[in-house]
Amino acid sequence: MSFNDVAISVQGIHKRYEIYANPRDRLKQFLLPRLQRSAGRMPQQYFREFWAVKDVSFQIKKGETVGIIGRNGSGKSTLLQMICGTLTPTSGTVETRGRIAALLELGSGFNPEFSGRENVYLNAAVLGLSKQDIDKRFDAIAAFADIGPFIDQPVKAYSSGMLARLAFAVAVEVDPDVLVIDEALSVGDMAFQEKSFTRMKRIRDAGTSILFVSHSPSAVRNFCDRAIWLDKGHMRAIGERLSVCDQYQHAMEDCIRQESRSQVGVPANALTVRDISVDADPTIRVVAIRSDKKVYQMGEDIKIEVGLQFKELPLAYGVGMIFYDLKGNIVTILNTLRDDIYLTAQNETLTLLIRDNHFAPGEYDITLSVSDEHAMFSYDKRESCLRFHVEMERSSRGLARVEGLLRCEHEWI
């Protein structure tokens, strides 16, 4: 890859923070090591080191879209800030080519006392546009943000969703060479997120490089060319998006199942209602899941009923289940979208019927999710929410009829 083809180059980048137990230690660190060195003594360190990012290297080509995934605290936002120049690396180098537009922390770059209109002009000017250029683009920015008369109100009165709308509208309308987006879009409603991804696809197809953080592996799978997985400041994986997302998702599901097993579970075939008082207010919420039995025989039909609650009815959505054995292996994935079934009605109850089940004997856990029609966003997701057992059958001499992962119909000829 020639240098002219590279939009972002990150080489051996580290970011260290100094964590002080109390304010006096900061003063000690400023004064005492100098005095200790002057006295010929080994200087003492009065802080604890924390490495937010450690030895990360990669390159992003012009026109390439790369997603960064990882748990909270893995260094994703710190990395983006160093790429955008709002943080200085402790060591390593970052090189970028062209105009960079960024959505980092919500409201960053906005003056809270200025109106939305004034902030549009301020932000676009920082990105290198003249007043004449901004005048030409202002109507398009205001139309995309769609915040109505609030455009002339101080942004300190804006909701988080309105801030995200305005910031994103500015970023995509200034024709950036590189667009960097933190998780800021997650505060918007589903309609705005879909509208934003549609615009991002358009500017990506026009040649803009896009680097964005997402907690949704589905969004990275559907939108990106490559993915980067950060874990505790280290780069665990980089490469083809499907492979990296699968590695990340399996690791996270293992963690979640381990945490779930350490807690007291509910009966496998009981109606399991979520405590809605502690959750956000999603478009579609999973309120129940139950099976018709707790124990099934091999070859018996399995019936699983899902209860849904709707705040709004999207144009289309999908429901899926991932079946795991107790070792954490994925046994099968069943999803309406994979079967080309796009749900459009307000189905408060949905039933999955598995005829003549081919599960081998053993225990199985189910993870349930409800997503948009492209499987990019989860409206709601329930990890390890249902467990059932498939009972062993034995021959007349007591031998197990099935061993291993699969039960298959067969005959000896």
N, C-alpha and C positions, 0 to 999 in steps of 0.2 A: 504494500500500500504506500503510494507516494505521499509526501507531506501535503501536496495540494489537494489530496482527496480527504484529508483528515479535518473534521470540524472541532473535535475535542481530543486532546492528548493528556492523559494523567499518568505520571511516572513516579513510582515509589513514594506516594504521598502519605504523610503521617500528620496527625493532629493530637497534640498533648495538652491537657488542661492541668492546672495546679489546684488541688483541692485543699483548702485550709480548714482546720477544725474550728478556729475562731479568729476574729479580726486581729488579735495580737500576734498570731503566728505570721500573718502577712507582713506586719511591721518587722518582726524578727528576721524574716527571710530577706527583707530589703537591707537591713543593717548588719546583722551579725556575721553572715558568711564573709563579708569583706574584712571585718575585724579579725575573724579567725584566720583568714589567709595571711593577713598582715603579721599575725603573731606566729606564723609558721605552723598552724594547726590545720587539720583536715576540716573543711567547712561542713557544717551540719545542715541538713535539709529539713525545713519546717513545714513541708506540705506533702500530700500524697499525690502521686502521679495517676492520671486517668487518661488512657489512650482511646479517644473516641473513634479514630480511624488509624489503621496500622498497615502500612505497606500495601497500598492499593494501586494497581496499574491497569490501564486499559486505553483503547482508542475507539472513537466513534467516527464513522465515515460521514461525509456529507450526504444528506438525505436519508440517513439511517435513524430508526426509532428504537430506543433501548429503554427497557423498564428496569427499575431497581426495586427489589423486594427484600423483605427482612422484618424481623420483629421490632417492636418499639425499643429504642435504645441501641439499635445495631449500627448507627452511624450514618444512616441514609441522608438525613437533613444536613448534617455537618459536611458530608461530601459535596452535596449540591451547593452549599454556601461557599465552599472553597473554589468550586468550579466557576461560580458567578463572581467571585472576588470580594464577597462581603466578609469572608474569614480568610486569614493568612495561614497557610500550612506551617506546621512546625518544621517539616522537611519535605523534600520532593518538589516536583514542578507540575504546573497546570498550564497548558497552552490552548487557547481557543482562537478560532478564525471567524470573523464576521460579527454581525450585530447579535447580541444575546438578549432575549427577553425572558424574564423569570417571574414565576409565582412561587415565592418561598413561604415564609410565615404569613399568615393571614393579615392583610393590612400593611405589610412592610412596604415602605416607599410612599405611603400615603400620609399626608399631613392631616391629622384629625380635625383641625380647625378649618381647613379648606373645604369648599363644596366638591361634589363629585366632578363637576365640570372643570374646576380649577386643578384638581388632581389629575384629570386626563391630560391637560396641557402640560402639567409639571412632569408626569411620568413619561409622556411621549417625547418631551424635550430632552430628558435625561438619556433616552434611547437614541437621540441624534436627529429627531425630526424638527424641521423648521415650523414656525407658526403657520405658514401657508399650507404646509403638508398636513398639519394637524387639523386646520380648518376644513380641508377637503375630506378628512377621514372621520371627523367628529360625529356626523350623523350616523355613520355605520357603527361606530363604537357605541353610541347611545342606544341604537336599535338592538344591537346584540345583547347589551347589558340588560335592557328591558326593565329599568327600575323607575320609569315614568318621571313624575315631577321631583322625585328624590335626587335627581341628577344635580339640582341646584341647592340641595341641603348639605350641611356639614357632614362629612363621612363618619364623624363620631356618633351620629344618630343612626347609622346603618346597622342592620343585622349582619351576622357573619355571612349569610347567603348573598346579601346585596354586595358586600365587599368582594366576595369571590367573583360575582358576575362582572363587576366593573373592572377588577384587576385582570381577569381573563380577557375581557373584551379589548382592553388596551394592548395586552401582550400579543394577541393574534392579529390585530389590525395594523401593526407597525411593520409588517413584512420582515420578521426576524430571520436570520440565518440559522440561529440555534434557539430553540424554545425549551426552557427548563422549568419543570413543574413539580412542586412538592405535593403533599396530600391535600392542598388547598381546595381542590374541586370536591372533596368528599363532603364538604358542608353544604353543597348545593342540593336542590331536590333532584329527583330522578330525571325529570324532563330536561333540566339544565345540564346535567351530566351527559345525557345522550346528545344534546345539542352541541356541547363542548367537544365531545369525541368526534362528532361529524365534522366540525370545523378543523380539528386537529388532523383528521384524515386528509382533508383538502389541502392544508398547508404542507403536510408531509408529502403528498403526491406532487406538490409544486417544488419540492427539493429542500425543504427545511429539515434540519436534524432535530430530533426530539428526544429529550432525556427526562423521564418522569418517575416519581416514586408512587407506588401503589401497593395497597395491602390486598389487592384482589388478583390472585394468579390468573383468573379467567380474563381479566382486562388485559394483562400482559400477553397471555396466549393469543388473544384475538387481535391485538393492536400492534405488537412489537415485532421487530426482526430478531432481536437478541434480548437476553435478560442477564442481570447481575444479581447475585444473592449475597447480601452482607449479613454477617453474624458476629456480634460483639466487636465490631470495627474491622474484622477481617473479611476478605472476599472468599466466600466458601465455593462459589462457582460462577463461571461466566461462559456464555455460549448460546447455542440454539435455544430459543425461548421455551419450547415444549419440554425439553430435557431438564432445564434449570428449574422451571416451575414445578415439574413433577417431583424433583428432588426436594425442593422447599416444602411443597404441600405434604409429602409423605412425612418429612421430619416434624412439621407442625402438628399433623394429625396424631403422630406417635406421642408427642408431648401432651396433647389434649386428652387422649385416651388414658394416659398414665395418671393425669390429674383427675379425670372422671372416676377412675377405679379406686382412687384414694378417698372418694366421697361415698356417702351412702346412696345407693341407687334406688330407683322406683321399681315396682314389679314390672316384669317384661311386657305383659299384655294389658297394663293399666292405662287409663286415660291420663296423659301427662300434660298438665296445663302450665304454661309459663307464667311466672310472676311478672305481669306486664307493668307493674308500678316502677320497676327499676330499669326498664328498657327505653330506647329511643322510640320514635313513633313512625315505624316504617310504612311504606305503601301497602305491603302485604306482610302479615305476621302469621307465623306458625303457632297455633294455640293448642294443638293436640295431635298425638299420634298413638295408635294402638293396633295390636294384632288380634286376630280372632282366637288365637291359641297361644299358649306359652311353649308347648312342646308339639312338634310335628313328626310324623312318620316320613321316612323316605318315600318320595313319589306323591305325597299328599299335597293338595292345593294350599297355598299360603295367601292369606288375605290381610292386607295392611290398610288401615283407614287413616287419612290425614285431615285435620281440621284447620282451616285457614280463616283469617279475619282481614277484611279489606278496609283501608282508609280511602284509597282511590283504586280505580280499575284501570291498569295500563292497557295499551293496545293489544299486547300479547305478553305472555309469561310462560315459564316452564317450571316443572317440579321434578326433582331427581332424588335418588337414594343411592348411597354407596354402601355396599355390604362388605364388612370386614370379618375375618376370623379373629380369634383371640390372640393371635401372634401379631396382629396388625397388618396382615396381608390383605390387599383388596381382592375380594372374591368375584364381585361383579358390580357394574354400575348400570342402573336403570334410570332413564331420564326421558321425559316426554319430548324434549327437544331432539334427542338422539333418534327418536322414533318419528321425527317430523310432525309431532303433534304440538301445535302452538295454542295454548289455552287463551281464550278471549272472554269467557264468561266468568262471572263472580262465583266460582265453585267453592262454597264454604266447606264442602266435604268432597274429598277425592279418594278413590279407592284403587289400590294396586292389587291385582290378582295374578299370582304366579302359579300357573297350572303345572301339575306333575313335577314338583320341585326336584332339581337335580343336585341339591346341596349334599355334600358328604356329611356323615354324622358329626355333630359338634355344636359349639356355641357360636352365634353370630351377632355382631353389633351393626346398627344402621346409623348413618349420618344422613340427615334430611336437609335439603336446601330448596329455596324458591328463588328463581333468578329472572332477569329480563330475557327477552326473546333471543338475544345473542349470547347468553351465558357470560356476559361481561360483569354484571353487577348482581350481587345477592341481595334480594329484599330481606331475606331472613335465612338463618342457618342454625341447625341444631345438631351438635356433635354427640355421637354415642347416645342417642335418645331412645333407642329401643333395642332389646335383646330377645332372641328366641333360640330354641334348641331343636336340633334335628336328631331324632333318636336312632340308635343303632339297631339294625336287624341282623339276625344270625341264622346260619344254616341249621339243618337238622342235627348236625354234629357240633354245633356251638361256635363255628367259625364266623367271623365278621363278614357280612356280605360285601361291604365296601370299606376300603382303607385308602387314605390319601386325600387328595383335594377334590376329586370329581366322582360323581356317580353317573354312569352312562348306561343307556339301554344297550343290551348286547345279547348275542346268542352264540352257542358253540355248534358248528356244522361239521 
